[in-house]
Amino acid sequence: MSPKQTQTAARKTAEAYSVHICAPGDLTEPELSTCAEIVRDGGAVAINLEKLRIVRMLAVVRTDGVIVGVGSIKRDRPERAADIAQRSGFSFPKETPELGYVAVAPQHRRKGFSYQLVGSLLKAVPGALFAATDDEYMMKTLSAAGFARQGSEWRGRRGQLSLWLKQPEQTVTEGTSPAASGRAGSLFEGRVGAFFLLSMLVRVEPRGLLGTTIDRVEFQRAAGGRPLDDVIVYACDAHGKPAVLGIQVKKGITFAPSDPIFRSVASQITKHRANRNF
């Protein structure tokens, strides 16, 4: 099979699935039971129908009308948020909603559906969220979605749990523009960003992210924990698996240990590589 035929087959496979946002009441009892069974098969949390019926929102993956994946924004539980803050040693508002019950049926895993479920929920609820998990794959999913690991681990039912927080998206007035963060280099940074924005608009494969299309482009994200923070490119492949490209833009640089700009960028690359989700 040629590369072009392979890509076409991958697109057809992806199109056989769909992700939808819904309320628990939009699902039938058998469908809710299927969701509960999928979460139980994941093994991360104890689940029953009563818990699913009272969540704020659900995201489900369907294929041929059958639910094969689920995620949720749980009902507000200030006492649980306060307990998680105490266990992790990291304080956050107790009114913060919790993302959870993210699971995919075993035969449909490793296709990027957890990324799509979380992404759909974040679009529906753009404010702050928290999650607690001991699953390495889920940690990668949360990190790719913009969650940051906070505080210390604590002992859970089956392993060491950790707290993950997603801050509200910054508005244009709250963020930092390239022009506000630099002088001569800011124009060049804007041009680099424009290159990727154009790739996003025309839906072509971006340079540095083979086999993907761009979802969004951000600027100046040091405050969000990005060591390479000038331009951040978020993309995904035909299966929905995300990829992130961090770019540090410099108008002039000498690749030598004696150059302070080179040393600074090398240090930022080292920090980027040290990220457990690199």
N, C-alpha and C positions, 0 to 999 in steps of 0.2 A: 504494500500500500504506500502511495506517495505521501510526502508531508502534507500536501494540500488535502488529500483524501482523509488523512488522519485528523486534521483540524476540522473538516466538515463533519466527520463522525463524532468528534468530541462535542461539537455544537449541538448536534441532534440529540446526544445523550443528555446534555444540560437542559435542552428544551423539554425533555420528557418530565421534568420536575418543575414545580412551582412553589413559591413561598408566599404565604398570605398572613396578614395580621387580622385577628378576630377577637371577640370577647368569648368567654367560656360558654355563654348562653347561645352563641352561634353554632356550637357543635352539638351533635346528638350524644346521648349517653354512651352508645358503643364507641363513638369517636373519642370522647373523653377517656373512656377505659383504655383505648389504644394508646393515647398520650401517656397515661399513667404507667402502662406496661413498658413503654419505651424508656421512660425515666427510671423505672425500677431496674430494667436491664442494664442501664448505665451504672448502677450501683453506688452513685455518689450520695444520694439522699433518700430518706424514707419518704414515700409519697402515697397518697390515696386520692380518691375522687373528691372528697370534701376539700382538700387543699387546692386542687385544680379549679374547682367551681368558684373559689373566692379570689383567684388572682385578678389583677387589674386588666391584664392583656395577655394574649397568646400569639405566638408566631408558629405556624405549622408548615412543614414541607409535605407536599402531596405528589404522588405519582400514580396515574390512572385512577385518581379519586381516593386513593388510600393514603392515610397519614403515615409518614415514615420518619418524621423528625419534629421536635417541639422545643420551644423556649418560652419564657414568660417574664413579665414584670409582676412581681408578687404584690399582694396587698400591703398597704402601709402598716408596718409594725415597728413603731418607735422603740419599743422595749428590746426588740431583737437587734436593731441598729446600735443601740446603746451597749448591749452585751458584746457585740462584735468589736465595737470601739474599745471596750475595756480589755477584751481578750488579746487584741492585736497591739494594744498600747498606742493606738493612733486615733485621735479625736476627729470626728466629722459629724455634721448635723444629723440628729436622730430622725429627722423627717425625710431623709434620703431614701428613695425607693430602692428595692433590691432586684437585681436581675438574677434569674435562676431557672432550675428545671430545664436546662439546655441538654438535649440528648438526641441521638440519631439511632435508628434501628441498626443492629449489627451488620446486616447485609448491604446497608447503604452508607456506611461510614467511609472516611477518607476520600470524600468527594467535595469537601469544602462547605458542607451544609451548615455546620456550626457557625462559620463565619457569616453566612447569609442570614441565619436566624438572628444572631446578635445584631448584625447591621440593620435588619428590618426593624427590630425593636428600638434601636437607637434613633432611627429616623422618626418613629412614632412618638418616642419620649425623649426629646433632645436635651433635657436637663441633666442634673447630676444623678449618678447611679452608683451603687456598690454591689460587689459580688464577693463570695467567699468560696474557695475551691482548693482541692488537693490534687487536682488532675493536671498533669503537665500539658496535655494537648489543649485543655480549656484555658490554661494560663497563656499559651501562645495566641489563642483566639482573642482573649481579652486584651492582651497587649497590642495586637494588630488593630483592634477596634478603638484604641485610645485610652484604655484603662491603664492606671499606673499602680504597681504593687506598693503597699504602704505597711508600715509597722512590722511587728514580729509574728512569726508563725505560732500556732497553738495546736494542741493535740485534738484531732477530731475522731469521728467514729471509725474511720479506716486509715487515717494518715494525718500528716501535718497540713493544716489549713492555713491559707494566707488571705489577707484582705486586698481587694482590688477596687480602686476608685476611678470613676469617670467624671471629670469636671464638665460643667456646661460649656458649650462651644462659645468662644469669644466672638463678640460682635465686631464689626469693622472699626468702631470707635475704641473698643477695648484692646484690640490687637495691635501689633507693631508692624508698621509698613516698612518696606525696604528703604524708602526715602528718609524715614525717621530714625533709622538705626545705623546709617552710615552716610558717607559723603560721596566721594567720586565713585566708589565701588557700588553704590546703591543702584545707579542706572544700569550697570552691567548685570547686577543681580536681578533686576526687573526684566531684563532681556532674556536671561536664562529661564526665569519663571514663565515668561510669555511663550517661549519655545514649547514648554510642556503644556501650557494652557491651550495652545493651538493644537497640539497632538490630542488633547482631551476632546476638544470641540469637533474635530474631524474623525475621531475614533480610530486613529492609527496607532500602531505599536510604538511606544516611546523608546528613545535611546536609553540603554542601561537596564531596561525591564523587558527582556525578550518574551514574546508570547503573551503579552498582557495588553489591557486597555486601561486608561487612567480614569479613576473615580473622582479624585479631587486633588488640588494643589494648595499647599499652605506655605506661608512665609513666616520667618522669624519665630520658631517654636522652641526656643531655649527654655522658656518658662514651662513648657509642657514636657520637659525631660528629654529633649532631642539634642544630643551633643553636636550632630551635624545639622544645624538648625536654619540655615539661610533659606533653602527651598526644600520642602518635603513633598514627595510625589506618592500618592496612594493609588494602587492599581490592583487588578485581579485578572486571573487567567480565565479560560473558557469554562473551567469547572467551578469558578467562584472563589478559588484560593487566592488570598490577598498577598500583595508584595508591597514593600515600602522602600523608597529610594531617598536617602538623606544626602543633601548636597551642600557643601560649604563653598561659597563663591568668593574667589579672590581675583582682583583685577591684575595683580602682579605678584609673583612668588618665585623665589629661588630655591630649588630643591637641594638644599645643603643644610647640615646641622647648625651652621652659624647663622642662618636666617631665622629671626624670631617668628615671622609669620609661618614659615614652614614648621617650626617646632610646635607652634600653637595648633595648627591643623593636625599634625601627627598625633598630638595629645588627644584631640577631639576624636580622631579615628580610633585610637586605642580605647577610649571610653565607650564608643559605639560598639566595637567588637566585644567588649566585656559584658555587654547586655546579654542576659541569659536567653533572650529570645532572638538574638542575632542570627 
